Amino acid sequence: MILSENRCALCANAALRVRIVLAFVQNEGCLRNLQIVPARGFGQCAEMIDPLLIVIAVVFLVAGFVKGVVGLGLPTVSIGLLAVSMAPSRAIAIVIVPAIVTNIWQTFVGPHLRDILRRLWPLMIGTVIGCWLNAGALTGPHARYGTIVLGALLVIYAVIGLNKFHFRVAPENEKWVGGVVGVVTGVISASTGVQVIPSMPFMQAIGMEKDELVQALGVFFTTATLALAFNLTAGGLLTPANAVPGAVGLAMAFAGMFIGQSVRARMPAEAFRRWFLIAMILLGLYLAGSALLKEFA
């Protein structure tokens, strides 16, 4: 009797196992379609990286390197290179935060801050006024000409640097000439983001020494960039969408500056400066030429 009951139990267990196996086989196709982990888990990480961020990282690394070697050029180089693949207004919006932070850092590296403010306040006030007067340039009907103007200014800037033009402004004329130069610089900055024309030749013309000039560039560019930031905000161009590109640019700019400062003592700065200016001429010609071809095509 007991043996018979054991056989019945074994038969019932076997039948239950068969039913479980059959049920699994019937639903195996559904289970295959259920993917808890994506089939291409590692490949998707690469696909999630925006190619534009890679371009921005490389551009700011190069621009930061130039600034580390020669003491200026981060906005000029980065805006010029980014304008190859986007509108100047978008490039300026990405560059603005890294430019402000790096210029603030440069402002306080040196003992000449008080003298710089005393000599350059008309230039800085004039630049703010110029930016305000030309506030709608990046969003107005003539914004499409910004790339042409930017290319032309890069060429002018580089030609002046290569020829080493020497201007002299008498001390008694510094204030009013600085104010006029500031207004012109502000108008140009509001439409292109370039702030070195004609402010840079003016600061050299009033006889600033090398270390004082580097710190003065930081002070002036901080003021000019903040004024430009207000224009971008008012025009709706400085938005949260630029936060990530700006953060990537800032990190790579500091990395490039560190590398540039490290190699500055090992390489002939004058030779680097010459080739840098030649590259700016080529870039300016490309930007202006390509924009003119699109305009008249």
CYANA upper distance limits for C-alpha pairs under 8 A (distance plus 0.5 A):
  1 MET  CA      5 GLU  CA      6.90
  2 ILE  CA      6 ASN  CA      6.80
  3 LEU  CA      7 ARG  CA      6.83
  4 SER  CA      8 CYS  CA      6.85
  5 GLU  CA      9 ALA  CA      6.80
  6 ASN  CA     10 LEU  CA      6.74
  7 ARG  CA     11 CYS  CA      6.68
  8 CYS  CA     12 ALA  CA      6.71
  9 ALA  CA     13 ASN  CA      6.73
 10 LEU  CA     14 ALA  CA      6.67
 11 CYS  CA     15 ALA  CA      6.68
 12 ALA  CA     16 LEU  CA      6.72
 13 ASN  CA     17 ARG  CA      6.80
 14 ALA  CA     18 VAL  CA      6.80
 15 ALA  CA     19 ARG  CA      6.83
 16 LEU  CA     20 ILE  CA      6.81
 17 ARG  CA     21 VAL  CA      6.71
 18 VAL  CA     22 LEU  CA      6.66
 19 ARG  CA     23 ALA  CA      6.61
 20 ILE  CA     24 PHE  CA      6.71
 21 VAL  CA     25 VAL  CA      6.68
 22 LEU  CA     26 GLN  CA      6.66
 23 ALA  CA     27 ASN  CA      6.81
 24 PHE  CA     28 GLU  CA      6.30
 27 ASN  CA     31 LEU  CA      6.90
 28 GLU  CA     32 ARG  CA      6.72
 29 GLY  CA     33 ASN  CA      7.11
 30 CYS  CA     34 LEU  CA      7.11
 35 GLN  CA     39 ALA  CA      8.10
 37 VAL  CA     41 GLY  CA      7.69
 40 ARG  CA     44 GLN  CA      6.66
 41 GLY  CA     45 CYS  CA      7.57
 42 PHE  CA     46 ALA  CA      7.85
 43 GLY  CA     47 GLU  CA      7.03
 44 GLN  CA     48 MET  CA      6.67
 45 CYS  CA     49 ILE  CA      7.50
 49 ILE  CA     53 LEU  CA      8.00
 50 ASP  CA     54 ILE  CA      7.51
 51 PRO  CA     55 VAL  CA      6.98
 52 LEU  CA     56 ILE  CA      6.67
 53 LEU  CA     57 ALA  CA      6.53
 53 LEU  CA    245 PRO  CA      6.76
 53 LEU  CA    248 VAL  CA      7.79
 54 ILE  CA     58 VAL  CA      6.79
 55 VAL  CA     59 VAL  CA      6.63
 56 ILE  CA     60 PHE  CA      6.62
 56 ILE  CA     82 LEU  CA      7.93
 56 ILE  CA    245 PRO  CA      7.45
 56 ILE  CA    248 VAL  CA      7.82
 56 ILE  CA    249 GLY  CA      6.68
 57 ALA  CA     61 LEU  CA      6.59
 57 ALA  CA    248 VAL  CA      6.64
 57 ALA  CA    249 GLY  CA      6.19
 57 ALA  CA    252 MET  CA      6.32
 58 VAL  CA     62 VAL  CA      6.79
 58 VAL  CA    252 MET  CA      8.17
 59 VAL  CA     63 ALA  CA      6.63
 59 VAL  CA     78 SER  CA      6.37
 59 VAL  CA     81 LEU  CA      7.15
 59 VAL  CA     82 LEU  CA      7.70
 60 PHE  CA     64 GLY  CA      6.22
 60 PHE  CA     74 LEU  CA      8.10
 60 PHE  CA     78 SER  CA      6.56
 60 PHE  CA    249 GLY  CA      5.88
 60 PHE  CA    250 LEU  CA      8.03
 60 PHE  CA    252 MET  CA      6.08
 60 PHE  CA    253 ALA  CA      5.44
 60 PHE  CA    256 GLY  CA      7.81
 61 LEU  CA     65 PHE  CA      6.61
 61 LEU  CA    249 GLY  CA      8.31
 61 LEU  CA    252 MET  CA      5.42
 61 LEU  CA    253 ALA  CA      5.71
 61 LEU  CA    254 PHE  CA      8.38
 61 LEU  CA    255 ALA  CA      7.10
 61 LEU  CA    256 GLY  CA      5.06
 61 LEU  CA    257 MET  CA      8.37
 62 VAL  CA     66 VAL  CA      6.83
 62 VAL  CA    253 ALA  CA      8.30
 62 VAL  CA    256 GLY  CA      6.82
 63 ALA  CA     67 LYS  CA      6.78
 63 ALA  CA     73 GLY  CA      7.21
 63 ALA  CA     74 LEU  CA      5.25
 63 ALA  CA     75 PRO  CA      8.08
 63 ALA  CA     77 VAL  CA      5.97
 63 ALA  CA     78 SER  CA      6.15
 63 ALA  CA    253 ALA  CA      7.20
 63 ALA  CA    256 GLY  CA      7.58
 64 GLY  CA     68 GLY  CA      6.55
 64 GLY  CA     74 LEU  CA      6.29
 64 GLY  CA    252 MET  CA      7.74
 64 GLY  CA    253 ALA  CA      4.77
 64 GLY  CA    254 PHE  CA      6.77
 64 GLY  CA    255 ALA  CA      7.55
 64 GLY  CA    256 GLY  CA      4.68
 64 GLY  CA    257 MET  CA      4.99
 64 GLY  CA    260 GLY  CA      7.83
 65 PHE  CA     69 VAL  CA      6.78
 65 PHE  CA    253 ALA  CA      7.96
 65 PHE  CA    255 ALA  CA      8.35
 65 PHE  CA    256 GLY  CA      4.61
 65 PHE  CA    257 MET  CA      5.27
 65 PHE  CA    258 PHE  CA      7.87
 65 PHE  CA    259 ILE  CA      6.67
 65 PHE  CA    260 GLY  CA      4.90
 65 PHE  CA    261 GLN  CA      8.22
 66 VAL  CA     70 VAL  CA      6.55
 66 VAL  CA     71 GLY  CA      7.94
 66 VAL  CA     72 LEU  CA      7.60
 66 VAL  CA     73 GLY  CA      6.89
 66 VAL  CA     74 LEU  CA      7.46
 66 VAL  CA    256 GLY  CA      8.21
 66 VAL  CA    257 MET  CA      7.80
 66 VAL  CA    260 GLY  CA      7.02
 67 LYS  CA     71 GLY  CA      5.12
 67 LYS  CA     72 LEU  CA      4.98
 67 LYS  CA     73 GLY  CA      5.89
 67 LYS  CA     74 LEU  CA      6.09
 67 LYS  CA    257 MET  CA      6.56
 67 LYS  CA    260 GLY  CA      7.69
 68 GLY  CA     72 LEU  CA      8.06
 68 GLY  CA    256 GLY  CA      7.49
 68 GLY  CA    257 MET  CA      4.61
 68 GLY  CA    258 PHE  CA      7.02
 68 GLY  CA    259 ILE  CA      7.64
 68 GLY  CA    260 GLY  CA      4.71
 68 GLY  CA    261 GLN  CA      5.21
 68 GLY  CA    264 ARG  CA      8.01
 69 VAL  CA    257 MET  CA      8.04
 69 VAL  CA    260 GLY  CA      5.27
 69 VAL  CA    261 GLN  CA      6.09
 69 VAL  CA    263 VAL  CA      7.92
 69 VAL  CA    264 ARG  CA      5.66
 69 VAL  CA    269 ALA  CA      7.53
 70 VAL  CA    269 ALA  CA      7.61
 70 VAL  CA    273 ARG  CA      7.47
 71 GLY  CA    214 VAL  CA      6.64
 72 LEU  CA    214 VAL  CA      8.25
 72 LEU  CA    217 LEU  CA      8.09
 73 GLY  CA     77 VAL  CA      6.17
 74 LEU  CA     78 SER  CA      6.42
 74 LEU  CA     99 ALA  CA      7.51
 74 LEU  CA    253 ALA  CA      8.44
 75 PRO  CA     79 ILE  CA      6.23
 75 PRO  CA     95 VAL  CA      6.99
 75 PRO  CA     96 ILE  CA      8.47
 75 PRO  CA     99 ALA  CA      6.75
 75 PRO  CA    193 GLY  CA      8.02
 75 PRO  CA    194 VAL  CA      7.57
 76 THR  CA     80 GLY  CA      6.50
 76 THR  CA    154 LEU  CA      8.28
 76 THR  CA    193 GLY  CA      8.24
 76 THR  CA    194 VAL  CA      6.36
 76 THR  CA    195 GLN  CA      8.43
 77 VAL  CA     81 LEU  CA      6.60
 77 VAL  CA    280 MET  CA      8.28
 78 SER  CA     82 LEU  CA      6.43
 78 SER  CA     91 ALA  CA      8.43
 78 SER  CA     95 VAL  CA      7.55
 79 ILE  CA     83 ALA  CA      6.38
 79 ILE  CA     88 PRO  CA      7.44
 79 ILE  CA     91 ALA  CA      6.05
 79 ILE  CA     92 ILE  CA      6.70
 79 ILE  CA     95 VAL  CA      7.42
 79 ILE  CA    193 GLY  CA      7.96
 80 GLY  CA     84 VAL  CA      7.57
 80 GLY  CA    150 LEU  CA      7.97
 80 GLY  CA    151 GLY  CA      8.14
 80 GLY  CA    154 LEU  CA      8.43
 80 GLY  CA    283 LEU  CA      7.65
 80 GLY  CA    284 GLY  CA      8.00
 80 GLY  CA    287 LEU  CA      8.43
 81 LEU  CA     85 SER  CA      8.38
 81 LEU  CA    283 LEU  CA      8.18
 82 LEU  CA     86 MET  CA      6.73
 82 LEU  CA     88 PRO  CA      8.17
 82 LEU  CA     91 ALA  CA      6.22
 83 ALA  CA     87 ALA  CA      6.19
 83 ALA  CA     88 PRO  CA      5.75
 83 ALA  CA     91 ALA  CA      6.68
 83 ALA  CA    147 THR  CA      7.71
 83 ALA  CA    287 LEU  CA      8.08
 84 VAL  CA    287 LEU  CA      7.25
 86 MET  CA     90 ARG  CA      7.10
 86 MET  CA     91 ALA  CA      7.15
 87 ALA  CA     91 ALA  CA      6.91
 87 ALA  CA    147 THR  CA      7.99
 88 PRO  CA     92 ILE  CA      6.54
 88 PRO  CA    146 GLY  CA      7.08
 88 PRO  CA    147 THR  CA      6.76
 88 PRO  CA    192 THR  CA      7.32
 89 SER  CA     93 ALA  CA      6.78
 89 SER  CA    138 LEU  CA      6.37
 89 SER  CA    139 THR  CA      8.48
 89 SER  CA    192 THR  CA      8.24
 89 SER  CA    237 LEU  CA      7.90
 90 ARG  CA     94 ILE  CA      6.90
 90 ARG  CA    237 LEU  CA      7.77
 91 ALA  CA     95 VAL  CA      6.68
 92 ILE  CA     96 ILE  CA      6.41
 92 ILE  CA    192 THR  CA      8.37
 92 ILE  CA    193 GLY  CA      6.56
 93 ALA  CA     97 VAL  CA      8.47
 93 ALA  CA    232 LEU  CA      7.45
 93 ALA  CA    237 LEU  CA      6.85
 93 ALA  CA    238 LEU  CA      6.08
 93 ALA  CA    242 ASN  CA      7.42
 94 ILE  CA     98 PRO  CA      8.49
 94 ILE  CA    242 ASN  CA      6.27
 94 ILE  CA    243 ALA  CA      8.44
 94 ILE  CA    245 PRO  CA      6.78
 94 ILE  CA    246 GLY  CA      5.66
 94 ILE  CA    249 GLY  CA      8.29
 95 VAL  CA     99 ALA  CA      6.51
 95 VAL  CA    246 GLY  CA      7.06
 95 VAL  CA    249 GLY  CA      7.87
 96 ILE  CA    100 ILE  CA      6.71
 96 ILE  CA    225 THR  CA      7.22
 96 ILE  CA    229 ALA  CA      7.14
 96 ILE  CA    246 GLY  CA      8.31
 97 VAL  CA    101 VAL  CA      6.77
 97 VAL  CA    246 GLY  CA      6.76
 97 VAL  CA    250 LEU  CA      7.93
 98 PRO  CA    102 THR  CA      6.58
 98 PRO  CA    246 GLY  CA      6.94
 98 PRO  CA    247 ALA  CA      8.04
 98 PRO  CA    249 GLY  CA      6.89
 98 PRO  CA    250 LEU  CA      5.04
 98 PRO  CA    253 ALA  CA      7.75
 99 ALA  CA    103 ASN  CA      6.47
 99 ALA  CA    222 THR  CA      8.30
 99 ALA  CA    225 THR  CA      7.66
100 ILE  CA    104 ILE  CA      6.61
100 ILE  CA    221 PHE  CA      8.26
100 ILE  CA    222 THR  CA      6.12
100 ILE  CA    225 THR  CA      6.66
100 ILE  CA    226 LEU  CA      7.47
101 VAL  CA    105 TRP  CA      6.83
101 VAL  CA    250 LEU  CA      8.42
102 THR  CA    106 GLN  CA      6.78
102 THR  CA    254 PHE  CA      8.14
103 ASN  CA    107 THR  CA      6.50
103 ASN  CA    217 LEU  CA      8.48
103 ASN  CA    218 GLY  CA      5.16
103 ASN  CA    219 VAL  CA      7.49
103 ASN  CA    221 PHE  CA      6.84
103 ASN  CA    222 THR  CA      5.88
104 ILE  CA    108 PHE  CA      7.35
104 ILE  CA    218 GLY  CA      6.98
104 ILE  CA    219 VAL  CA      7.68
104 ILE  CA    222 THR  CA      6.58
105 TRP  CA    109 VAL  CA      7.33
105 TRP  CA    218 GLY  CA      8.21
106 GLN  CA    214 VAL  CA      8.20
106 GLN  CA    215 GLN  CA      6.54
106 GLN  CA    218 GLY  CA      5.48
106 GLN  CA    219 VAL  CA      8.10
107 THR  CA    113 LEU  CA      7.97
107 THR  CA    215 GLN  CA      5.83
107 THR  CA    216 ALA  CA      7.59
107 THR  CA    217 LEU  CA      8.22
107 THR  CA    218 GLY  CA      5.02
107 THR  CA    219 VAL  CA      5.43
107 THR  CA    222 THR  CA      8.28
108 PHE  CA    113 LEU  CA      7.77
108 PHE  CA    215 GLN  CA      7.81
109 VAL  CA    215 GLN  CA      7.10
110 GLY  CA    211 ASP  CA      7.97
110 GLY  CA    212 GLU  CA      8.00
110 GLY  CA    215 GLN  CA      6.88
112 HIS  CA    116 ILE  CA      6.58
112 HIS  CA    212 GLU  CA      6.62
112 HIS  CA    215 GLN  CA      7.78
113 LEU  CA    117 LEU  CA      6.73
113 LEU  CA    215 GLN  CA      7.95
113 LEU  CA    216 ALA  CA      8.12
113 LEU  CA    219 VAL  CA      8.43
114 ARG  CA    118 ARG  CA      6.78
115 ASP  CA    119 ARG  CA      6.74
116 ILE  CA    120 LEU  CA      6.30
116 ILE  CA    212 GLU  CA      8.30
116 ILE  CA    216 ALA  CA      6.50
116 ILE  CA    219 VAL  CA      8.38
117 LEU  CA    121 TRP  CA      5.99
119 ARG  CA    174 GLU  CA      8.08
119 ARG  CA    175 LYS  CA      7.95
120 LEU  CA    124 MET  CA      6.78
120 LEU  CA    175 LYS  CA      8.25
120 LEU  CA    178 GLY  CA      7.56
120 LEU  CA    220 PHE  CA      8.32
121 TRP  CA    125 ILE  CA      6.58
122 PRO  CA    126 GLY  CA      6.41
122 PRO  CA    175 LYS  CA      6.34
122 PRO  CA    176 TRP  CA      7.76
122 PRO  CA    178 GLY  CA      6.10
122 PRO  CA    179 GLY  CA      5.18
122 PRO  CA    182 GLY  CA      7.77
123 LEU  CA    127 THR  CA      6.67
123 LEU  CA    175 LYS  CA      8.20
123 LEU  CA    178 GLY  CA      4.98
123 LEU  CA    179 GLY  CA      5.23
123 LEU  CA    180 VAL  CA      7.96
123 LEU  CA    181 VAL  CA      7.00
123 LEU  CA    182 GLY  CA      4.89
123 LEU  CA    183 VAL  CA      8.20
123 LEU  CA    199 SER  CA      8.39
124 MET  CA    128 VAL  CA      6.90
124 MET  CA    179 GLY  CA      8.18
124 MET  CA    182 GLY  CA      6.63
124 MET  CA    220 PHE  CA      6.76
124 MET  CA    223 THR  CA      6.96
124 MET  CA    224 ALA  CA      7.52
125 ILE  CA    129 ILE  CA      6.81
125 ILE  CA    179 GLY  CA      7.62
125 ILE  CA    182 GLY  CA      7.52
126 GLY  CA    130 GLY  CA      6.59
126 GLY  CA    178 GLY  CA      8.16
126 GLY  CA    179 GLY  CA      5.36
126 GLY  CA    180 VAL  CA      7.12
126 GLY  CA    181 VAL  CA      7.80
126 GLY  CA    182 GLY  CA      4.66
126 GLY  CA    183 VAL  CA      4.92
126 GLY  CA    184 VAL  CA      8.48
126 GLY  CA    186 GLY  CA      7.62
127 THR  CA    131 CYS  CA      6.66
127 THR  CA    179 GLY  CA      8.31
127 THR  CA    181 VAL  CA      8.33
127 THR  CA    182 GLY  CA      4.63
127 THR  CA    183 VAL  CA      5.30
127 THR  CA    184 VAL  CA      7.71
127 THR  CA    185 THR  CA      6.33
127 THR  CA    186 GLY  CA      4.61
127 THR  CA    187 VAL  CA      8.06
127 THR  CA    224 ALA  CA      6.75
128 VAL  CA    132 TRP  CA      6.77
128 VAL  CA    182 GLY  CA      8.25
128 VAL  CA    183 VAL  CA      7.91
128 VAL  CA    186 GLY  CA      6.66
128 VAL  CA    223 THR  CA      8.12
128 VAL  CA    224 ALA  CA      7.02
128 VAL  CA    227 ALA  CA      6.12
129 ILE  CA    133 LEU  CA      6.65
129 ILE  CA    183 VAL  CA      6.61
129 ILE  CA    186 GLY  CA      7.34
130 GLY  CA    134 ASN  CA      6.81
130 GLY  CA    182 GLY  CA      7.55
130 GLY  CA    183 VAL  CA      4.75
130 GLY  CA    184 VAL  CA      6.83
130 GLY  CA    185 THR  CA      7.43
130 GLY  CA    186 GLY  CA      4.48
130 GLY  CA    187 VAL  CA      5.08
130 GLY  CA    190 ALA  CA      8.22
131 CYS  CA    135 ALA  CA      6.23
131 CYS  CA    183 VAL  CA      8.15
131 CYS  CA    186 GLY  CA      4.90
131 CYS  CA    187 VAL  CA      5.76
131 CYS  CA    188 ILE  CA      8.42
131 CYS  CA    189 SER  CA      7.23
131 CYS  CA    190 ALA  CA      5.58
131 CYS  CA    227 ALA  CA      6.97
131 CYS  CA    228 LEU  CA      6.95
131 CYS  CA    231 ASN  CA      7.87
132 TRP  CA    186 GLY  CA      8.36
132 TRP  CA    190 ALA  CA      8.47
132 TRP  CA    227 ALA  CA      8.32
132 TRP  CA    231 ASN  CA      7.81
133 LEU  CA    187 VAL  CA      7.42
134 ASN  CA    186 GLY  CA      8.34
134 ASN  CA    187 VAL  CA      5.93
134 ASN  CA    190 ALA  CA      6.39
134 ASN  CA    191 SER  CA      7.72
135 ALA  CA    190 ALA  CA      6.61
135 ALA  CA    231 ASN  CA      6.03
136 GLY  CA    140 GLY  CA      6.00
136 GLY  CA    190 ALA  CA      8.46
136 GLY  CA    231 ASN  CA      8.10
136 GLY  CA    235 GLY  CA      7.58
137 ALA  CA    142 HIS  CA      7.44
137 ALA  CA    143 ALA  CA      6.41
137 ALA  CA    190 ALA  CA      6.91
137 ALA  CA    191 SER  CA      5.51
138 LEU  CA    142 HIS  CA      8.41
138 LEU  CA    143 ALA  CA      5.52
138 LEU  CA    146 GLY  CA      8.00
138 LEU  CA    190 ALA  CA      7.69
138 LEU  CA    191 SER  CA      6.04
138 LEU  CA    192 THR  CA      8.27
138 LEU  CA    235 GLY  CA      8.47
139 THR  CA    143 ALA  CA      6.26
139 THR  CA    235 GLY  CA      7.27
142 HIS  CA    146 GLY  CA      8.07
143 ALA  CA    191 SER  CA      8.08
145 TYR  CA    149 VAL  CA      6.91
145 TYR  CA    291 ALA  CA      8.35
146 GLY  CA    150 LEU  CA      6.47
146 GLY  CA    191 SER  CA      6.81
146 GLY  CA    192 THR  CA      6.39
147 THR  CA    151 GLY  CA      6.61
147 THR  CA    192 THR  CA      8.10
147 THR  CA    287 LEU  CA      6.78
147 THR  CA    288 ALA  CA      6.74
147 THR  CA    291 ALA  CA      6.89
148 ILE  CA    152 ALA  CA      6.78
148 ILE  CA    287 LEU  CA      7.03
148 ILE  CA    288 ALA  CA      4.71
148 ILE  CA    289 GLY  CA      8.02
148 ILE  CA    291 ALA  CA      6.44
148 ILE  CA    292 LEU  CA      7.45
149 VAL  CA    153 LEU  CA      6.63
149 VAL  CA    192 THR  CA      7.57
149 VAL  CA    288 ALA  CA      7.64
150 LEU  CA    154 LEU  CA      6.74
150 LEU  CA    192 THR  CA      6.11
150 LEU  CA    194 VAL  CA      7.90
150 LEU  CA    284 GLY  CA      7.63
150 LEU  CA    287 LEU  CA      8.11
150 LEU  CA    288 ALA  CA      7.86
151 GLY  CA    155 VAL  CA      6.94
151 GLY  CA    283 LEU  CA      7.65
151 GLY  CA    284 GLY  CA      4.24
151 GLY  CA    285 LEU  CA      6.47
151 GLY  CA    286 TYR  CA      7.84
151 GLY  CA    287 LEU  CA      5.61
151 GLY  CA    288 ALA  CA      5.19
152 ALA  CA    156 ILE  CA      6.77
152 ALA  CA    284 GLY  CA      6.49
152 ALA  CA    285 LEU  CA      7.66
152 ALA  CA    288 ALA  CA      6.92
153 LEU  CA    157 TYR  CA      6.43
153 LEU  CA    194 VAL  CA      8.31
153 LEU  CA    197 ILE  CA      7.99
153 LEU  CA    284 GLY  CA      7.89
154 LEU  CA    158 ALA  CA      6.63
154 LEU  CA    280 MET  CA      6.51
154 LEU  CA    281 ILE  CA      6.83
154 LEU  CA    283 LEU  CA      8.18
154 LEU  CA    284 GLY  CA      5.62
155 VAL  CA    159 VAL  CA      6.56
155 VAL  CA    280 MET  CA      7.03
155 VAL  CA    281 ILE  CA      5.07
155 VAL  CA    282 LEU  CA      8.29
155 VAL  CA    284 GLY  CA      5.88
155 VAL  CA    285 LEU  CA      7.48
156 ILE  CA    160 ILE  CA      6.66
157 TYR  CA    161 GLY  CA      6.82
157 TYR  CA    196 VAL  CA      7.96
157 TYR  CA    197 ILE  CA      7.22
158 ALA  CA    162 LEU  CA      6.60
158 ALA  CA    277 LEU  CA      5.34
158 ALA  CA    278 ILE  CA      7.36
158 ALA  CA    280 MET  CA      6.68
158 ALA  CA    281 ILE  CA      6.49
159 VAL  CA    163 ASN  CA      6.62
159 VAL  CA    277 LEU  CA      8.07
159 VAL  CA    281 ILE  CA      8.01
160 ILE  CA    164 LYS  CA      6.47
160 ILE  CA    165 PHE  CA      6.63
161 GLY  CA    165 PHE  CA      7.86
161 GLY  CA    277 LEU  CA      7.57
162 LEU  CA    274 ARG  CA      7.09
162 LEU  CA    277 LEU  CA      7.34
166 HIS  CA    204 GLN  CA      8.43
166 HIS  CA    205 ALA  CA      7.30
167 PHE  CA    201 PRO  CA      7.92
167 PHE  CA    202 PHE  CA      8.21
167 PHE  CA    204 GLN  CA      8.09
167 PHE  CA    205 ALA  CA      5.35
168 ARG  CA    205 ALA  CA      4.99
168 ARG  CA    206 ILE  CA      6.66
168 ARG  CA    207 GLY  CA      8.10
169 VAL  CA    173 ASN  CA      6.94
169 VAL  CA    174 GLU  CA      6.87
169 VAL  CA    202 PHE  CA      8.36
169 VAL  CA    205 ALA  CA      6.09
169 VAL  CA    206 ILE  CA      5.84
170 ALA  CA    174 GLU  CA      6.97
170 ALA  CA    206 ILE  CA      7.61
171 PRO  CA    206 ILE  CA      7.68
173 ASN  CA    177 VAL  CA      6.51
174 GLU  CA    178 GLY  CA      6.14
174 GLU  CA    206 ILE  CA      7.59
175 LYS  CA    179 GLY  CA      6.79
176 TRP  CA    180 VAL  CA      6.92
177 VAL  CA    181 VAL  CA      6.59
178 GLY  CA    182 GLY  CA      6.42
178 GLY  CA    202 PHE  CA      7.90
179 GLY  CA    183 VAL  CA      6.87
180 VAL  CA    184 VAL  CA      6.93
181 VAL  CA    185 THR  CA      6.55
181 VAL  CA    198 PRO  CA      6.82
181 VAL  CA    199 SER  CA      6.77
181 VAL  CA    202 PHE  CA      7.95
182 GLY  CA    186 GLY  CA      6.52
182 GLY  CA    199 SER  CA      7.27
183 VAL  CA    187 VAL  CA      6.76
184 VAL  CA    188 ILE  CA      6.82
184 VAL  CA    198 PRO  CA      7.86
185 THR  CA    189 SER  CA      6.45
185 THR  CA    195 GLN  CA      6.53
185 THR  CA    196 VAL  CA      8.01
185 THR  CA    197 ILE  CA      6.54
185 THR  CA    198 PRO  CA      6.47
185 THR  CA    199 SER  CA      6.79
186 GLY  CA    190 ALA  CA      6.54
186 GLY  CA    195 GLN  CA      7.88
186 GLY  CA    224 ALA  CA      7.70
187 VAL  CA    191 SER  CA      7.24
188 ILE  CA    192 THR  CA      6.59
188 ILE  CA    193 GLY  CA      7.75
188 ILE  CA    194 VAL  CA      7.27
188 ILE  CA    195 GLN  CA      7.67
188 ILE  CA    197 ILE  CA      8.29
189 SER  CA    193 GLY  CA      4.86
189 SER  CA    194 VAL  CA      5.49
189 SER  CA    195 GLN  CA      5.78
189 SER  CA    224 ALA  CA      8.36
189 SER  CA    228 LEU  CA      7.70
190 ALA  CA    228 LEU  CA      6.63
190 ALA  CA    231 ASN  CA      7.91
193 GLY  CA    228 LEU  CA      8.08
195 GLN  CA    199 SER  CA      7.46
195 GLN  CA    221 PHE  CA      7.69
195 GLN  CA    224 ALA  CA      7.73
196 VAL  CA    200 MET  CA      5.48
196 VAL  CA    201 PRO  CA      8.46
197 ILE  CA    201 PRO  CA      7.81
198 PRO  CA    202 PHE  CA      6.94
199 SER  CA    203 MET  CA      6.82
200 MET  CA    204 GLN  CA      6.97
200 MET  CA    217 LEU  CA      8.41
201 PRO  CA    205 ALA  CA      6.51
202 PHE  CA    206 ILE  CA      6.93
203 MET  CA    207 GLY  CA      7.50
203 MET  CA    208 MET  CA      6.94
203 MET  CA    213 LEU  CA      7.72
204 GLN  CA    208 MET  CA      6.37
204 GLN  CA    213 LEU  CA      8.10
208 MET  CA    212 GLU  CA      6.52
208 MET  CA    213 LEU  CA      5.88
209 GLU  CA    213 LEU  CA      6.15
210 LYS  CA    214 VAL  CA      6.82
211 ASP  CA    215 GLN  CA      6.93
212 GLU  CA    216 ALA  CA      6.44
213 LEU  CA    217 LEU  CA      6.59
214 VAL  CA    218 GLY  CA      7.08
215 GLN  CA    219 VAL  CA      6.89
216 ALA  CA    220 PHE  CA      6.55
217 LEU  CA    221 PHE  CA      6.30
218 GLY  CA    222 THR  CA      6.51
219 VAL  CA    223 THR  CA      7.06
220 PHE  CA    224 ALA  CA      6.68
221 PHE  CA    225 THR  CA      6.24
222 THR  CA    226 LEU  CA      6.64
223 THR  CA    227 ALA  CA      6.82
224 ALA  CA    228 LEU  CA      6.74
225 THR  CA    229 ALA  CA      6.57
226 LEU  CA    230 PHE  CA      7.00
227 ALA  CA    231 ASN  CA      7.19
228 LEU  CA    232 LEU  CA      6.81
229 ALA  CA    233 THR  CA      6.64
229 ALA  CA    238 LEU  CA      8.00
230 PHE  CA    234 ALA  CA      6.61
231 ASN  CA    235 GLY  CA      6.61
232 LEU  CA    236 GLY  CA      6.68
232 LEU  CA    237 LEU  CA      5.52
232 LEU  CA    238 LEU  CA      5.83
233 THR  CA    237 LEU  CA      6.43
233 THR  CA    238 LEU  CA      5.47
233 THR  CA    239 THR  CA      8.01
238 LEU  CA    242 ASN  CA      7.37
239 THR  CA    243 ALA  CA      8.04
242 ASN  CA    246 GLY  CA      6.32
243 ALA  CA    247 ALA  CA      6.56
244 VAL  CA    248 VAL  CA      6.70
245 PRO  CA    249 GLY  CA      6.56
246 GLY  CA    250 LEU  CA      6.54
247 ALA  CA    251 ALA  CA      6.77
248 VAL  CA    252 MET  CA      6.73
249 GLY  CA    253 ALA  CA      6.35
250 LEU  CA    254 PHE  CA      6.85
251 ALA  CA    255 ALA  CA      6.85
252 MET  CA    256 GLY  CA      6.53
253 ALA  CA    257 MET  CA      6.58
254 PHE  CA    258 PHE  CA      6.60
255 ALA  CA    259 ILE  CA      6.84
256 GLY  CA    260 GLY  CA      6.49
257 MET  CA    261 GLN  CA      6.51
258 PHE  CA    262 SER  CA      6.65
259 ILE  CA    263 VAL  CA      6.86
260 GLY  CA    264 ARG  CA      6.39
261 GLN  CA    265 ALA  CA      8.08
262 SER  CA    266 ARG  CA      8.48
263 VAL  CA    267 MET  CA      6.79
264 ARG  CA    268 PRO  CA      8.10
264 ARG  CA    269 ALA  CA      7.10
267 MET  CA    272 PHE  CA      8.27
268 PRO  CA    272 PHE  CA      6.98
269 ALA  CA    273 ARG  CA      6.52
270 GLU  CA    274 ARG  CA      6.68
271 ALA  CA    275 TRP  CA      6.93
272 PHE  CA    276 PHE  CA      6.50
273 ARG  CA    277 LEU  CA      6.68
274 ARG  CA    278 ILE  CA      6.82
275 TRP  CA    279 ALA  CA      6.63
276 PHE  CA    280 MET  CA      6.80
277 LEU  CA    281 ILE  CA      6.86
278 ILE  CA    282 LEU  CA      6.96
279 ALA  CA    283 LEU  CA      6.60
280 MET  CA    284 GLY  CA      6.44
281 ILE  CA    285 LEU  CA      6.62
282 LEU  CA    286 TYR  CA      6.66
283 LEU  CA    287 LEU  CA      6.68
284 GLY  CA    288 ALA  CA      6.60
285 LEU  CA    289 GLY  CA      6.22
286 TYR  CA    290 SER  CA      6.37
287 LEU  CA    291 ALA  CA      6.62
288 ALA  CA    292 LEU  CA      6.62
289 GLY  CA    293 LEU  CA      6.71
290 SER  CA    294 LYS  CA      6.84
291 ALA  CA    295 GLU  CA      6.66
292 LEU  CA    296 PHE  CA      6.69
293 LEU  CA    297 ALA  CA      6.09
